[in-house]
Amino acid sequence: MASSILLVLLLFFSLCGSSSLTQSCSSGSWSLVLLFVLSSYVLCHHQQW
């Protein structure tokens, strides 16, 4: 379950690395990714219980 979150993070970082950091990794996209990771982490945490 945690591996999927790491996979999403790796995918996002690879996408940011392919293009310029200032364009693809603006504050808006970073907040969206943080929200997505937090929501997926909460879902996985509830599934474990």
A tleap script that builds the chain and sets N, CA, C and O, in Angstrom:
source leaprc.protein.ff14SB
mol = sequence {
  NMET ALA SER SER ILE LEU LEU VAL LEU LEU
  LEU PHE PHE SER LEU CYS GLY SER SER SER
  LEU THR GLN SER CYS SER SER GLY SER TRP
  SER LEU VAL LEU LEU PHE VAL LEU SER SER
  TYR VAL LEU CYS HIE HIE GLN GLN CTRP
}
set mol.1.N position { 0.830 -1.204 0.000 }
set mol.1.CA position { 0.000 0.000 0.000 }
set mol.1.C position { 0.867 1.258 0.000 }
set mol.1.O position { 0.612 2.209 -0.738 }
set mol.2.N position { 1.896 1.238 0.843 }
set mol.2.CA position { 2.791 2.393 0.870 }
set mol.2.C position { 3.615 2.470 -0.406 }
set mol.2.O position { 4.047 3.552 -0.806 }
set mol.3.N position { 3.836 1.318 -1.053 }
set mol.3.CA position { 4.632 1.313 -2.281 }
set mol.3.C position { 3.912 2.070 -3.398 }
set mol.3.O position { 4.557 2.686 -4.246 }
set mol.4.N position { 2.574 2.025 -3.399 }
set mol.4.CA position { 1.825 2.752 -4.429 }
set mol.4.C position { 1.994 4.248 -4.255 }
set mol.4.O position { 2.085 4.985 -5.237 }
set mol.5.N position { 2.036 4.709 -2.989 }
set mol.5.CA position { 2.239 6.134 -2.734 }
set mol.5.C position { 3.637 6.552 -3.184 }
set mol.5.O position { 3.821 7.614 -3.778 }
set mol.6.N position { 4.617 5.699 -2.891 }
set mol.6.CA position { 5.983 5.997 -3.333 }
set mol.6.C position { 6.071 5.996 -4.851 }
set mol.6.O position { 6.823 6.775 -5.437 }
set mol.7.N position { 5.296 5.116 -5.486 }
set mol.7.CA position { 5.299 5.061 -6.945 }
set mol.7.C position { 4.737 6.349 -7.530 }
set mol.7.O position { 5.259 6.863 -8.520 }
set mol.8.N position { 3.677 6.870 -6.925 }
set mol.8.CA position { 3.092 8.131 -7.393 }
set mol.8.C position { 4.082 9.274 -7.201 }
set mol.8.O position { 4.214 10.142 -8.063 }
set mol.9.N position { 4.773 9.269 -6.069 }
set mol.9.CA position { 5.759 10.320 -5.819 }
set mol.9.C position { 6.907 10.241 -6.818 }
set mol.9.O position { 7.372 11.263 -7.323 }
set mol.10.N position { 7.361 9.023 -7.099 }
set mol.10.CA position { 8.444 8.853 -8.070 }
set mol.10.C position { 7.999 9.294 -9.459 }
set mol.10.O position { 8.768 9.903 -10.201 }
set mol.11.N position { 6.750 8.982 -9.805 }
set mol.11.CA position { 6.229 9.378 -11.103 }
set mol.11.C position { 6.159 10.892 -11.216 }
set mol.11.O position { 6.507 11.465 -12.248 }
set mol.12.N position { 5.703 11.537 -10.138 }
set mol.12.CA position { 5.599 12.994 -10.150 }
set mol.12.C position { 6.974 13.640 -10.247 }
set mol.12.O position { 7.165 14.607 -10.984 }
set mol.13.N position { 7.943 13.091 -9.485 }
set mol.13.CA position { 9.288 13.662 -9.510 }
set mol.13.C position { 9.948 13.449 -10.865 }
set mol.13.O position { 10.699 14.306 -11.331 }
set mol.14.N position { 9.673 12.310 -11.501 }
set mol.14.CA position { 10.245 12.067 -12.824 }
set mol.14.C position { 9.640 13.018 -13.855 }
set mol.14.O position { 10.330 13.487 -14.761 }
set mol.15.N position { 8.336 13.298 -13.706 }
set mol.15.CA position { 7.695 14.249 -14.608 }
set mol.15.C position { 8.262 15.642 -14.396 }
set mol.15.O position { 8.459 16.391 -15.353 }
set mol.16.N position { 8.528 15.992 -13.127 }
set mol.16.CA position { 9.091 17.311 -12.841 }
set mol.16.C position { 10.518 17.397 -13.356 }
set mol.16.O position { 10.961 18.458 -13.796 }
set mol.17.N position { 11.243 16.274 -13.303 }
set mol.17.CA position { 12.619 16.285 -13.768 }
set mol.17.C position { 12.724 16.370 -15.280 }
set mol.17.O position { 13.688 16.924 -15.808 }
set mol.18.N position { 11.730 15.820 -15.984 }
set mol.18.CA position { 11.793 15.829 -17.440 }
set mol.18.C position { 11.613 17.236 -17.987 }
set mol.18.O position { 12.276 17.622 -18.949 }
set mol.19.N position { 10.719 18.003 -17.377 }
set mol.19.CA position { 10.504 19.377 -17.822 }
set mol.19.C position { 11.102 20.344 -16.801 }
set mol.19.O position { 11.654 19.913 -15.789 }
set mol.20.N position { 10.999 21.614 -17.054 }
set mol.20.CA position { 11.567 22.591 -16.129 }
set mol.20.C position { 10.784 22.590 -14.815 }
set mol.20.O position { 9.559 22.472 -14.816 }
set mol.21.N position { 11.487 22.719 -13.714 }
set mol.21.CA position { 10.858 22.625 -12.400 }
set mol.21.C position { 9.875 23.770 -12.163 }
set mol.21.O position { 8.850 23.575 -11.510 }
set mol.22.N position { 10.168 24.935 -12.672 }
set mol.22.CA position { 9.319 26.085 -12.385 }
set mol.22.C position { 7.999 26.006 -13.137 }
set mol.22.O position { 7.005 26.588 -12.701 }
set mol.23.N position { 7.974 25.295 -14.262 }
set mol.23.CA position { 6.750 25.247 -15.053 }
set mol.23.C position { 5.800 24.163 -14.544 }
set mol.23.O position { 4.643 24.453 -14.239 }
set mol.24.N position { 6.274 22.917 -14.450 }
set mol.24.CA position { 5.386 21.819 -14.099 }
set mol.24.C position { 5.173 21.727 -12.593 }
set mol.24.O position { 4.116 21.278 -12.149 }
set mol.25.N position { 6.165 22.145 -11.795 }
set mol.25.CA position { 6.075 22.017 -10.341 }
set mol.25.C position { 5.793 23.360 -9.700 }
set mol.25.O position { 6.527 23.797 -8.814 }
set mol.26.N position { 4.746 24.010 -10.140 }
set mol.26.CA position { 4.356 25.263 -9.506 }
set mol.26.C position { 3.696 24.967 -8.163 }
set mol.26.O position { 3.451 23.806 -7.838 }
set mol.27.N position { 3.411 25.988 -7.395 }
set mol.27.CA position { 2.834 25.788 -6.063 }
set mol.27.C position { 1.463 25.133 -6.155 }
set mol.27.O position { 1.093 24.363 -5.269 }
set mol.28.N position { 0.707 25.420 -7.201 }
set mol.28.CA position { -0.626 24.835 -7.348 }
set mol.28.C position { -0.564 23.330 -7.536 }
set mol.28.O position { -1.308 22.587 -6.896 }
set mol.29.N position { 0.332 22.876 -8.420 }
set mol.29.CA position { 0.434 21.441 -8.668 }
set mol.29.C position { 0.998 20.739 -7.432 }
set mol.29.O position { 0.603 19.613 -7.127 }
set mol.30.N position { 1.912 21.390 -6.723 }
set mol.30.CA position { 2.469 20.787 -5.517 }
set mol.30.C position { 1.393 20.583 -4.465 }
set mol.30.O position { 1.379 19.552 -3.792 }
set mol.31.N position { 0.482 21.554 -4.308 }
set mol.31.CA position { -0.588 21.414 -3.317 }
set mol.31.C position { -1.544 20.295 -3.723 }
set mol.31.O position { -2.038 19.558 -2.869 }
set mol.32.N position { -1.807 20.167 -5.034 }
set mol.32.CA position { -2.676 19.090 -5.506 }
set mol.32.C position { -2.051 17.737 -5.240 }
set mol.32.O position { -2.732 16.809 -4.804 }
set mol.33.N position { -0.761 17.618 -5.500 }
set mol.33.CA position { -0.076 16.339 -5.276 }
set mol.33.C position { -0.030 16.008 -3.793 }
set mol.33.O position { -0.196 14.850 -3.409 }
set mol.34.N position { 0.194 17.019 -2.956 }
set mol.34.CA position { 0.217 16.783 -1.516 }
set mol.34.C position { -1.153 16.330 -1.021 }
set mol.34.O position { -1.243 15.441 -0.175 }
set mol.35.N position { -2.213 16.930 -1.539 }
set mol.35.CA position { -3.566 16.521 -1.165 }
set mol.35.C position { -3.834 15.091 -1.607 }
set mol.35.O position { -4.439 14.311 -0.871 }
set mol.36.N position { -3.383 14.749 -2.808 }
set mol.36.CA position { -3.609 13.393 -3.328 }
set mol.36.C position { -2.853 12.364 -2.506 }
set mol.36.O position { -3.388 11.302 -2.188 }
set mol.37.N position { -1.604 12.677 -2.159 }
set mol.37.CA position { -0.800 11.740 -1.371 }
set mol.37.C position { -1.380 11.578 0.024 }
set mol.37.O position { -1.424 10.468 0.555 }
set mol.38.N position { -1.825 12.677 0.620 }
set mol.38.CA position { -2.403 12.595 1.961 }
set mol.38.C position { -3.694 11.797 1.955 }
set mol.38.O position { -3.930 10.994 2.858 }
set mol.39.N position { -4.533 12.005 0.947 }
set mol.39.CA position { -5.799 11.276 0.877 }
set mol.39.C position { -5.549 9.788 0.643 }
set mol.39.O position { -6.220 8.945 1.238 }
set mol.40.N position { -4.591 9.463 -0.218 }
set mol.40.CA position { -4.286 8.050 -0.471 }
set mol.40.C position { -3.684 7.405 0.771 }
set mol.40.O position { -3.940 6.235 1.055 }
set mol.41.N position { -2.882 8.171 1.512 }
set mol.41.CA position { -2.290 7.629 2.738 }
set mol.41.C position { -3.369 7.348 3.778 }
set mol.41.O position { -3.322 6.328 4.465 }
set mol.42.N position { -4.340 8.251 3.892 }
set mol.42.CA position { -5.440 8.049 4.849 }
set mol.42.C position { -6.266 6.841 4.451 }
set mol.42.O position { -6.673 6.059 5.309 }
set mol.43.N position { -6.519 6.680 3.158 }
set mol.43.CA position { -7.291 5.527 2.692 }
set mol.43.C position { -6.556 4.234 2.980 }
set mol.43.O position { -7.158 3.261 3.433 }
set mol.44.N position { -5.252 4.217 2.718 }
set mol.44.CA position { -4.469 3.011 2.983 }
set mol.44.C position { -4.404 2.733 4.478 }
set mol.44.O position { -4.417 1.575 4.895 }
set mol.45.N position { -4.335 3.779 5.282 }
set mol.45.CA position { -4.254 3.598 6.725 }
set mol.45.C position { -5.556 3.003 7.268 }
set mol.45.O position { -5.537 2.170 8.174 }
set mol.46.N position { -6.684 3.440 6.705 }
set mol.46.CA position { -7.973 2.893 7.143 }
set mol.46.C position { -8.148 1.460 6.656 }
set mol.46.O position { -8.796 0.652 7.321 }
set mol.47.N position { -7.572 1.141 5.498 }
set mol.47.CA position { -7.677 -0.225 4.986 }
set mol.47.C position { -6.879 -1.190 5.856 }
set mol.47.O position { -7.266 -2.347 6.021 }
set mol.48.N position { -5.765 -0.716 6.412 }
set mol.48.CA position { -4.962 -1.585 7.270 }
set mol.48.C position { -5.725 -1.923 8.552 }
set mol.48.O position { -5.629 -3.048 9.044 }
set mol.49.N position { -6.472 -0.979 9.092 }
set mol.49.CA position { -7.258 -1.258 10.282 }
set mol.49.C position { -8.460 -2.090 9.918 }
set mol.49.O position { -9.258 -2.436 10.789 }
savepdb mol mol.pdb
quit
